[in-house]
Amino acid sequence: MAVARVTTKGQVTIPVQIRKTLAIEDGDALIFEITKADEARIRVIKRKRLTDLYGALPATRPYPGKEAIRTKVGQSLGEKPLGSQDDRQ
C-alpha cells in the first residue's frame, strides 16, 4: 500500500510504484471518480503524441516537397513564386 500526502495547495505526488503499475507518464491525464461508497477511483488517459499518428492515413499521392507546395500556395494566393526573376532585382 502506497501513501501520499496532500500539500497546502492540494497537490499530491503519486508514488513511483503506483506510476509504474498504472503506466502513468509525463503529460498523461488522470480522471478522479467518486463511487457511491465515497471511494475515489483513478483512471489514466494516455497522452497522444503526434508521432503516434505517423502513417495512420494512407498516402493518396506522392509528396512533391516543401518548396513545390509553397510555390503552389503562393501562386494560388496570386503572389509571385519564391525565387522568381522579379525577386532577384
Sequence and secondary structure as in RCSB ss.txt:
>XXXX:A:sequence
MAVARVTTKGQVTIPVQIRKTLAIEDGDALIFEITKADEARIRVIKRKRLTDLYGALPATRPYPGKEAIRTKVGQ
SLGEKPLGSQDDRQ
>XXXX:A:secstr
     B TTS B   HHHHHHTT  TT EEEEEE TTS EEEEEE    GGGGTTSS  SS    HHHHHHHHHH
HTT   TT GGGG 
